[in-house]
Amino acid sequence: EVQLVESGGGLVQPGGSLRLSCAASGFFFGGSGMSWVRQAPGKVLEWISFINSDGGSTSYADSVKGRFTISRDNAKNTLYLQMTSLKPEDTAVYYCAKYNLGDTRAIETMTNYDYWGQGTQVTVSS
C-alpha cells in the first residue's frame, strides 16, 4: 500500500522558517519524481515545487522561488521542503504527491499525480 505522510507543519511568525517532511512507503521512492502542492483556504490547489527521482533537478513556482528548497533522501524514503522567509500568504495545507509520469513537462498538472499525503497545516501569523 502506497503511503505518503507529511509532518512538520505548525504556526510560525512572518519571516520565520519551517521544514516539512514527507515519509513515503509502499513504492520505489527513488524511482519517482515528487512534488509539494498547497491549498490555501478558499483557493484551488497550487503546485509549488518538484524534484526528480535522483534529486538532481528541481523546479519552483514563482511564488516560492528563492524562499523554499525541496530536497529528498532516497535512502530514508523521505521528501523535504525547507521554507524560509515565510509570509502570511504561505498559509495553507501542504501536500506531498507522487508524480506518475516520466516526462517532466507536465509537473504542474494535478492529474499527473497518483498518490497524495493527507496534508500538514502551515499557518503564518503574528
Phi and psi in radians as a Rosetta constraint file:
Dihedral C 1 N 2 CA 2 C 2 CIRCULARHARMONIC -1.322 0.35
Dihedral N 2 CA 2 C 2 N 3 CIRCULARHARMONIC 2.309 0.35
Dihedral C 2 N 3 CA 3 C 3 CIRCULARHARMONIC -2.376 0.35
Dihedral N 3 CA 3 C 3 N 4 CIRCULARHARMONIC 2.400 0.35
Dihedral C 3 N 4 CA 4 C 4 CIRCULARHARMONIC -2.225 0.35
Dihedral N 4 CA 4 C 4 N 5 CIRCULARHARMONIC 2.124 0.35
Dihedral C 4 N 5 CA 5 C 5 CIRCULARHARMONIC -2.196 0.35
Dihedral N 5 CA 5 C 5 N 6 CIRCULARHARMONIC 1.959 0.35
Dihedral C 5 N 6 CA 6 C 6 CIRCULARHARMONIC -1.499 0.35
Dihedral N 6 CA 6 C 6 N 7 CIRCULARHARMONIC 2.675 0.35
Dihedral C 6 N 7 CA 7 C 7 CIRCULARHARMONIC -2.710 0.35
Dihedral N 7 CA 7 C 7 N 8 CIRCULARHARMONIC 2.918 0.35
Dihedral C 7 N 8 CA 8 C 8 CIRCULARHARMONIC 1.814 0.35
Dihedral N 8 CA 8 C 8 N 9 CIRCULARHARMONIC -0.080 0.35
Dihedral C 8 N 9 CA 9 C 9 CIRCULARHARMONIC -1.248 0.35
Dihedral N 9 CA 9 C 9 N 10 CIRCULARHARMONIC 3.006 0.35
Dihedral C 9 N 10 CA 10 C 10 CIRCULARHARMONIC 2.845 0.35
Dihedral N 10 CA 10 C 10 N 11 CIRCULARHARMONIC -2.914 0.35
Dihedral C 10 N 11 CA 11 C 11 CIRCULARHARMONIC -1.727 0.35
Dihedral N 11 CA 11 C 11 N 12 CIRCULARHARMONIC 2.266 0.35
Dihedral C 11 N 12 CA 12 C 12 CIRCULARHARMONIC -2.451 0.35
Dihedral N 12 CA 12 C 12 N 13 CIRCULARHARMONIC 2.596 0.35
Dihedral C 12 N 13 CA 13 C 13 CIRCULARHARMONIC -1.360 0.35
Dihedral N 13 CA 13 C 13 N 14 CIRCULARHARMONIC 2.689 0.35
Dihedral C 13 N 14 CA 14 C 14 CIRCULARHARMONIC -0.939 0.35
Dihedral N 14 CA 14 C 14 N 15 CIRCULARHARMONIC 2.399 0.35
Dihedral C 14 N 15 CA 15 C 15 CIRCULARHARMONIC 1.561 0.35
Dihedral N 15 CA 15 C 15 N 16 CIRCULARHARMONIC -0.151 0.35
Dihedral C 15 N 16 CA 16 C 16 CIRCULARHARMONIC -1.442 0.35
Dihedral N 16 CA 16 C 16 N 17 CIRCULARHARMONIC -3.070 0.35
Dihedral C 16 N 17 CA 17 C 17 CIRCULARHARMONIC -2.313 0.35
Dihedral N 17 CA 17 C 17 N 18 CIRCULARHARMONIC 2.682 0.35
Dihedral C 17 N 18 CA 18 C 18 CIRCULARHARMONIC -2.575 0.35
Dihedral N 18 CA 18 C 18 N 19 CIRCULARHARMONIC 2.658 0.35
Dihedral C 18 N 19 CA 19 C 19 CIRCULARHARMONIC -2.120 0.35
Dihedral N 19 CA 19 C 19 N 20 CIRCULARHARMONIC 2.141 0.35
Dihedral C 19 N 20 CA 20 C 20 CIRCULARHARMONIC -1.643 0.35
Dihedral N 20 CA 20 C 20 N 21 CIRCULARHARMONIC 2.583 0.35
Dihedral C 20 N 21 CA 21 C 21 CIRCULARHARMONIC -2.195 0.35
Dihedral N 21 CA 21 C 21 N 22 CIRCULARHARMONIC 2.667 0.35
Dihedral C 21 N 22 CA 22 C 22 CIRCULARHARMONIC -2.381 0.35
Dihedral N 22 CA 22 C 22 N 23 CIRCULARHARMONIC 1.911 0.35
Dihedral C 22 N 23 CA 23 C 23 CIRCULARHARMONIC -1.546 0.35
Dihedral N 23 CA 23 C 23 N 24 CIRCULARHARMONIC 2.167 0.35
Dihedral C 23 N 24 CA 24 C 24 CIRCULARHARMONIC -1.899 0.35
Dihedral N 24 CA 24 C 24 N 25 CIRCULARHARMONIC 2.547 0.35
Dihedral C 24 N 25 CA 25 C 25 CIRCULARHARMONIC -2.702 0.35
Dihedral N 25 CA 25 C 25 N 26 CIRCULARHARMONIC 2.800 0.35
Dihedral C 25 N 26 CA 26 C 26 CIRCULARHARMONIC 1.551 0.35
Dihedral N 26 CA 26 C 26 N 27 CIRCULARHARMONIC 0.047 0.35
Dihedral C 26 N 27 CA 27 C 27 CIRCULARHARMONIC -2.713 0.35
Dihedral N 27 CA 27 C 27 N 28 CIRCULARHARMONIC 2.963 0.35
Dihedral C 27 N 28 CA 28 C 28 CIRCULARHARMONIC -1.373 0.35
Dihedral N 28 CA 28 C 28 N 29 CIRCULARHARMONIC 1.621 0.35
Dihedral C 28 N 29 CA 29 C 29 CIRCULARHARMONIC -1.015 0.35
Dihedral N 29 CA 29 C 29 N 30 CIRCULARHARMONIC -0.726 0.35
Dihedral C 29 N 30 CA 30 C 30 CIRCULARHARMONIC -1.193 0.35
Dihedral N 30 CA 30 C 30 N 31 CIRCULARHARMONIC -0.121 0.35
Dihedral C 30 N 31 CA 31 C 31 CIRCULARHARMONIC -1.809 0.35
Dihedral N 31 CA 31 C 31 N 32 CIRCULARHARMONIC 0.073 0.35
Dihedral C 31 N 32 CA 32 C 32 CIRCULARHARMONIC -2.150 0.35
Dihedral N 32 CA 32 C 32 N 33 CIRCULARHARMONIC 2.366 0.35
Dihedral C 32 N 33 CA 33 C 33 CIRCULARHARMONIC -1.211 0.35
Dihedral N 33 CA 33 C 33 N 34 CIRCULARHARMONIC 2.664 0.35
Dihedral C 33 N 34 CA 34 C 34 CIRCULARHARMONIC -2.401 0.35
Dihedral N 34 CA 34 C 34 N 35 CIRCULARHARMONIC 2.656 0.35
Dihedral C 34 N 35 CA 35 C 35 CIRCULARHARMONIC -2.336 0.35
Dihedral N 35 CA 35 C 35 N 36 CIRCULARHARMONIC 2.786 0.35
Dihedral C 35 N 36 CA 36 C 36 CIRCULARHARMONIC -1.878 0.35
Dihedral N 36 CA 36 C 36 N 37 CIRCULARHARMONIC 2.380 0.35
Dihedral C 36 N 37 CA 37 C 37 CIRCULARHARMONIC -2.321 0.35
Dihedral N 37 CA 37 C 37 N 38 CIRCULARHARMONIC 2.544 0.35
Dihedral C 37 N 38 CA 38 C 38 CIRCULARHARMONIC -2.296 0.35
Dihedral N 38 CA 38 C 38 N 39 CIRCULARHARMONIC 2.779 0.35
Dihedral C 38 N 39 CA 39 C 39 CIRCULARHARMONIC -2.388 0.35
Dihedral N 39 CA 39 C 39 N 40 CIRCULARHARMONIC 1.964 0.35
Dihedral C 39 N 40 CA 40 C 40 CIRCULARHARMONIC -1.407 0.35
Dihedral N 40 CA 40 C 40 N 41 CIRCULARHARMONIC 2.768 0.35
Dihedral C 40 N 41 CA 41 C 41 CIRCULARHARMONIC -0.974 0.35
Dihedral N 41 CA 41 C 41 N 42 CIRCULARHARMONIC 2.219 0.35
Dihedral C 41 N 42 CA 42 C 42 CIRCULARHARMONIC 1.308 0.35
Dihedral N 42 CA 42 C 42 N 43 CIRCULARHARMONIC 0.146 0.35
Dihedral C 42 N 43 CA 43 C 43 CIRCULARHARMONIC -2.125 0.35
Dihedral N 43 CA 43 C 43 N 44 CIRCULARHARMONIC 2.919 0.35
Dihedral C 43 N 44 CA 44 C 44 CIRCULARHARMONIC -1.400 0.35
Dihedral N 44 CA 44 C 44 N 45 CIRCULARHARMONIC 2.924 0.35
Dihedral C 44 N 45 CA 45 C 45 CIRCULARHARMONIC -1.050 0.35
Dihedral N 45 CA 45 C 45 N 46 CIRCULARHARMONIC 2.434 0.35
Dihedral C 45 N 46 CA 46 C 46 CIRCULARHARMONIC -2.194 0.35
Dihedral N 46 CA 46 C 46 N 47 CIRCULARHARMONIC 2.058 0.35
Dihedral C 46 N 47 CA 47 C 47 CIRCULARHARMONIC -1.216 0.35
Dihedral N 47 CA 47 C 47 N 48 CIRCULARHARMONIC 2.357 0.35
Dihedral C 47 N 48 CA 48 C 48 CIRCULARHARMONIC -2.152 0.35
Dihedral N 48 CA 48 C 48 N 49 CIRCULARHARMONIC -0.456 0.35
Dihedral C 48 N 49 CA 49 C 49 CIRCULARHARMONIC -2.862 0.35
Dihedral N 49 CA 49 C 49 N 50 CIRCULARHARMONIC 2.574 0.35
Dihedral C 49 N 50 CA 50 C 50 CIRCULARHARMONIC -2.332 0.35
Dihedral N 50 CA 50 C 50 N 51 CIRCULARHARMONIC 2.575 0.35
Dihedral C 50 N 51 CA 51 C 51 CIRCULARHARMONIC -2.374 0.35
Dihedral N 51 CA 51 C 51 N 52 CIRCULARHARMONIC 2.398 0.35
Dihedral C 51 N 52 CA 52 C 52 CIRCULARHARMONIC -1.362 0.35
Dihedral N 52 CA 52 C 52 N 53 CIRCULARHARMONIC 3.126 0.35
Dihedral C 52 N 53 CA 53 C 53 CIRCULARHARMONIC -1.083 0.35
Dihedral N 53 CA 53 C 53 N 54 CIRCULARHARMONIC -0.624 0.35
Dihedral C 53 N 54 CA 54 C 54 CIRCULARHARMONIC -1.730 0.35
Dihedral N 54 CA 54 C 54 N 55 CIRCULARHARMONIC 0.057 0.35
Dihedral C 54 N 55 CA 55 C 55 CIRCULARHARMONIC 1.422 0.35
Dihedral N 55 CA 55 C 55 N 56 CIRCULARHARMONIC 0.067 0.35
Dihedral C 55 N 56 CA 56 C 56 CIRCULARHARMONIC -1.433 0.35
Dihedral N 56 CA 56 C 56 N 57 CIRCULARHARMONIC -0.189 0.35
Dihedral C 56 N 57 CA 57 C 57 CIRCULARHARMONIC -2.406 0.35
Dihedral N 57 CA 57 C 57 N 58 CIRCULARHARMONIC 2.303 0.35
Dihedral C 57 N 58 CA 58 C 58 CIRCULARHARMONIC -2.308 0.35
Dihedral N 58 CA 58 C 58 N 59 CIRCULARHARMONIC 2.739 0.35
Dihedral C 58 N 59 CA 59 C 59 CIRCULARHARMONIC -2.454 0.35
Dihedral N 59 CA 59 C 59 N 60 CIRCULARHARMONIC 2.634 0.35
Dihedral C 59 N 60 CA 60 C 60 CIRCULARHARMONIC -2.414 0.35
Dihedral N 60 CA 60 C 60 N 61 CIRCULARHARMONIC 2.575 0.35
Dihedral C 60 N 61 CA 61 C 61 CIRCULARHARMONIC -1.225 0.35
Dihedral N 61 CA 61 C 61 N 62 CIRCULARHARMONIC 2.646 0.35
Dihedral C 61 N 62 CA 62 C 62 CIRCULARHARMONIC -1.024 0.35
Dihedral N 62 CA 62 C 62 N 63 CIRCULARHARMONIC -0.538 0.35
Dihedral C 62 N 63 CA 63 C 63 CIRCULARHARMONIC -1.156 0.35
Dihedral N 63 CA 63 C 63 N 64 CIRCULARHARMONIC -0.358 0.35
Dihedral C 63 N 64 CA 64 C 64 CIRCULARHARMONIC -2.153 0.35
Dihedral N 64 CA 64 C 64 N 65 CIRCULARHARMONIC -0.092 0.35
Dihedral C 64 N 65 CA 65 C 65 CIRCULARHARMONIC -1.031 0.35
Dihedral N 65 CA 65 C 65 N 66 CIRCULARHARMONIC 2.312 0.35
Dihedral C 65 N 66 CA 66 C 66 CIRCULARHARMONIC 1.539 0.35
Dihedral N 66 CA 66 C 66 N 67 CIRCULARHARMONIC -0.216 0.35
Dihedral C 66 N 67 CA 67 C 67 CIRCULARHARMONIC -2.015 0.35
Dihedral N 67 CA 67 C 67 N 68 CIRCULARHARMONIC -0.558 0.35
Dihedral C 67 N 68 CA 68 C 68 CIRCULARHARMONIC -1.940 0.35
Dihedral N 68 CA 68 C 68 N 69 CIRCULARHARMONIC 2.574 0.35
Dihedral C 68 N 69 CA 69 C 69 CIRCULARHARMONIC -2.317 0.35
Dihedral N 69 CA 69 C 69 N 70 CIRCULARHARMONIC 2.143 0.35
Dihedral C 69 N 70 CA 70 C 70 CIRCULARHARMONIC -1.647 0.35
Dihedral N 70 CA 70 C 70 N 71 CIRCULARHARMONIC 2.504 0.35
Dihedral C 70 N 71 CA 71 C 71 CIRCULARHARMONIC -2.688 0.35
Dihedral N 71 CA 71 C 71 N 72 CIRCULARHARMONIC 2.988 0.35
Dihedral C 71 N 72 CA 72 C 72 CIRCULARHARMONIC -2.624 0.35
Dihedral N 72 CA 72 C 72 N 73 CIRCULARHARMONIC 2.689 0.35
Dihedral C 72 N 73 CA 73 C 73 CIRCULARHARMONIC -2.183 0.35
Dihedral N 73 CA 73 C 73 N 74 CIRCULARHARMONIC 1.743 0.35
Dihedral C 73 N 74 CA 74 C 74 CIRCULARHARMONIC -1.205 0.35
Dihedral N 74 CA 74 C 74 N 75 CIRCULARHARMONIC -0.423 0.35
Dihedral C 74 N 75 CA 75 C 75 CIRCULARHARMONIC -1.206 0.35
Dihedral N 75 CA 75 C 75 N 76 CIRCULARHARMONIC -0.488 0.35
Dihedral C 75 N 76 CA 76 C 76 CIRCULARHARMONIC -1.821 0.35
Dihedral N 76 CA 76 C 76 N 77 CIRCULARHARMONIC 0.036 0.35
Dihedral C 76 N 77 CA 77 C 77 CIRCULARHARMONIC 0.926 0.35
Dihedral N 77 CA 77 C 77 N 78 CIRCULARHARMONIC 0.792 0.35
Dihedral C 77 N 78 CA 78 C 78 CIRCULARHARMONIC -2.344 0.35
Dihedral N 78 CA 78 C 78 N 79 CIRCULARHARMONIC 2.396 0.35
Dihedral C 78 N 79 CA 79 C 79 CIRCULARHARMONIC -1.872 0.35
Dihedral N 79 CA 79 C 79 N 80 CIRCULARHARMONIC 2.530 0.35
Dihedral C 79 N 80 CA 80 C 80 CIRCULARHARMONIC -2.247 0.35
Dihedral N 80 CA 80 C 80 N 81 CIRCULARHARMONIC 2.742 0.35
Dihedral C 80 N 81 CA 81 C 81 CIRCULARHARMONIC -2.435 0.35
Dihedral N 81 CA 81 C 81 N 82 CIRCULARHARMONIC 1.904 0.35
Dihedral C 81 N 82 CA 82 C 82 CIRCULARHARMONIC -1.555 0.35
Dihedral N 82 CA 82 C 82 N 83 CIRCULARHARMONIC 2.116 0.35
Dihedral C 82 N 83 CA 83 C 83 CIRCULARHARMONIC -2.026 0.35
Dihedral N 83 CA 83 C 83 N 84 CIRCULARHARMONIC 2.186 0.35
Dihedral C 83 N 84 CA 84 C 84 CIRCULARHARMONIC -2.195 0.35
Dihedral N 84 CA 84 C 84 N 85 CIRCULARHARMONIC 2.931 0.35
Dihedral C 84 N 85 CA 85 C 85 CIRCULARHARMONIC 0.835 0.35
Dihedral N 85 CA 85 C 85 N 86 CIRCULARHARMONIC 0.823 0.35
Dihedral C 85 N 86 CA 86 C 86 CIRCULARHARMONIC -1.151 0.35
Dihedral N 86 CA 86 C 86 N 87 CIRCULARHARMONIC 2.531 0.35
Dihedral C 86 N 87 CA 87 C 87 CIRCULARHARMONIC -2.099 0.35
Dihedral N 87 CA 87 C 87 N 88 CIRCULARHARMONIC 2.760 0.35
Dihedral C 87 N 88 CA 88 C 88 CIRCULARHARMONIC -0.974 0.35
Dihedral N 88 CA 88 C 88 N 89 CIRCULARHARMONIC -0.565 0.35
Dihedral C 88 N 89 CA 89 C 89 CIRCULARHARMONIC -1.269 0.35
Dihedral N 89 CA 89 C 89 N 90 CIRCULARHARMONIC -0.100 0.35
Dihedral C 89 N 90 CA 90 C 90 CIRCULARHARMONIC -1.450 0.35
Dihedral N 90 CA 90 C 90 N 91 CIRCULARHARMONIC -0.100 0.35
Dihedral C 90 N 91 CA 91 C 91 CIRCULARHARMONIC -1.063 0.35
Dihedral N 91 CA 91 C 91 N 92 CIRCULARHARMONIC 2.153 0.35
Dihedral C 91 N 92 CA 92 C 92 CIRCULARHARMONIC -3.076 0.35
Dihedral N 92 CA 92 C 92 N 93 CIRCULARHARMONIC 2.975 0.35
Dihedral C 92 N 93 CA 93 C 93 CIRCULARHARMONIC -1.566 0.35
Dihedral N 93 CA 93 C 93 N 94 CIRCULARHARMONIC 2.258 0.35
Dihedral C 93 N 94 CA 94 C 94 CIRCULARHARMONIC -1.844 0.35
Dihedral N 94 CA 94 C 94 N 95 CIRCULARHARMONIC 2.266 0.35
Dihedral C 94 N 95 CA 95 C 95 CIRCULARHARMONIC -2.081 0.35
Dihedral N 95 CA 95 C 95 N 96 CIRCULARHARMONIC 2.501 0.35
Dihedral C 95 N 96 CA 96 C 96 CIRCULARHARMONIC -1.728 0.35
Dihedral N 96 CA 96 C 96 N 97 CIRCULARHARMONIC 2.617 0.35
Dihedral C 96 N 97 CA 97 C 97 CIRCULARHARMONIC -2.535 0.35
Dihedral N 97 CA 97 C 97 N 98 CIRCULARHARMONIC 2.522 0.35
Dihedral C 97 N 98 CA 98 C 98 CIRCULARHARMONIC -1.616 0.35
Dihedral N 98 CA 98 C 98 N 99 CIRCULARHARMONIC 2.152 0.35
Dihedral C 98 N 99 CA 99 C 99 CIRCULARHARMONIC -1.340 0.35
Dihedral N 99 CA 99 C 99 N 100 CIRCULARHARMONIC 2.380 0.35
Dihedral C 99 N 100 CA 100 C 100 CIRCULARHARMONIC -1.795 0.35
Dihedral N 100 CA 100 C 100 N 101 CIRCULARHARMONIC 0.046 0.35
Dihedral C 100 N 101 CA 101 C 101 CIRCULARHARMONIC -2.119 0.35
Dihedral N 101 CA 101 C 101 N 102 CIRCULARHARMONIC 2.773 0.35
Dihedral C 101 N 102 CA 102 C 102 CIRCULARHARMONIC -1.514 0.35
Dihedral N 102 CA 102 C 102 N 103 CIRCULARHARMONIC -0.509 0.35
Dihedral C 102 N 103 CA 103 C 103 CIRCULARHARMONIC -1.327 0.35
Dihedral N 103 CA 103 C 103 N 104 CIRCULARHARMONIC 2.195 0.35
Dihedral C 103 N 104 CA 104 C 104 CIRCULARHARMONIC -1.664 0.35
Dihedral N 104 CA 104 C 104 N 105 CIRCULARHARMONIC 0.263 0.35
Dihedral C 104 N 105 CA 105 C 105 CIRCULARHARMONIC -1.377 0.35
Dihedral N 105 CA 105 C 105 N 106 CIRCULARHARMONIC -0.199 0.35
Dihedral C 105 N 106 CA 106 C 106 CIRCULARHARMONIC -2.141 0.35
Dihedral N 106 CA 106 C 106 N 107 CIRCULARHARMONIC 0.636 0.35
Dihedral C 106 N 107 CA 107 C 107 CIRCULARHARMONIC -1.237 0.35
Dihedral N 107 CA 107 C 107 N 108 CIRCULARHARMONIC -0.283 0.35
Dihedral C 107 N 108 CA 108 C 108 CIRCULARHARMONIC -1.574 0.35
Dihedral N 108 CA 108 C 108 N 109 CIRCULARHARMONIC -0.033 0.35
Dihedral C 108 N 109 CA 109 C 109 CIRCULARHARMONIC -1.585 0.35
Dihedral N 109 CA 109 C 109 N 110 CIRCULARHARMONIC 2.040 0.35
Dihedral C 109 N 110 CA 110 C 110 CIRCULARHARMONIC -1.136 0.35
Dihedral N 110 CA 110 C 110 N 111 CIRCULARHARMONIC -0.491 0.35
Dihedral C 110 N 111 CA 111 C 111 CIRCULARHARMONIC -1.274 0.35
Dihedral N 111 CA 111 C 111 N 112 CIRCULARHARMONIC -0.127 0.35
Dihedral C 111 N 112 CA 112 C 112 CIRCULARHARMONIC -1.561 0.35
Dihedral N 112 CA 112 C 112 N 113 CIRCULARHARMONIC 0.201 0.35
Dihedral C 112 N 113 CA 113 C 113 CIRCULARHARMONIC -2.004 0.35
Dihedral N 113 CA 113 C 113 N 114 CIRCULARHARMONIC 2.221 0.35
Dihedral C 113 N 114 CA 114 C 114 CIRCULARHARMONIC -1.766 0.35
Dihedral N 114 CA 114 C 114 N 115 CIRCULARHARMONIC -0.300 0.35
Dihedral C 114 N 115 CA 115 C 115 CIRCULARHARMONIC -2.401 0.35
Dihedral N 115 CA 115 C 115 N 116 CIRCULARHARMONIC 2.478 0.35
Dihedral C 115 N 116 CA 116 C 116 CIRCULARHARMONIC -2.290 0.35
Dihedral N 116 CA 116 C 116 N 117 CIRCULARHARMONIC 2.623 0.35
Dihedral C 116 N 117 CA 117 C 117 CIRCULARHARMONIC -1.417 0.35
Dihedral N 117 CA 117 C 117 N 118 CIRCULARHARMONIC -3.105 0.35
Dihedral C 117 N 118 CA 118 C 118 CIRCULARHARMONIC -1.495 0.35
Dihedral N 118 CA 118 C 118 N 119 CIRCULARHARMONIC -0.223 0.35
Dihedral C 118 N 119 CA 119 C 119 CIRCULARHARMONIC 1.658 0.35
Dihedral N 119 CA 119 C 119 N 120 CIRCULARHARMONIC 2.678 0.35
Dihedral C 119 N 120 CA 120 C 120 CIRCULARHARMONIC -2.364 0.35
Dihedral N 120 CA 120 C 120 N 121 CIRCULARHARMONIC 2.344 0.35
Dihedral C 120 N 121 CA 121 C 121 CIRCULARHARMONIC -1.409 0.35
Dihedral N 121 CA 121 C 121 N 122 CIRCULARHARMONIC 2.288 0.35
Dihedral C 121 N 122 CA 122 C 122 CIRCULARHARMONIC -2.085 0.35
Dihedral N 122 CA 122 C 122 N 123 CIRCULARHARMONIC 2.161 0.35
Dihedral C 122 N 123 CA 123 C 123 CIRCULARHARMONIC -2.134 0.35
Dihedral N 123 CA 123 C 123 N 124 CIRCULARHARMONIC 2.150 0.35
Dihedral C 123 N 124 CA 124 C 124 CIRCULARHARMONIC -1.933 0.35
Dihedral N 124 CA 124 C 124 N 125 CIRCULARHARMONIC 1.920 0.35
Dihedral C 124 N 125 CA 125 C 125 CIRCULARHARMONIC -2.780 0.35
Dihedral N 125 CA 125 C 125 N 126 CIRCULARHARMONIC 2.577 0.35
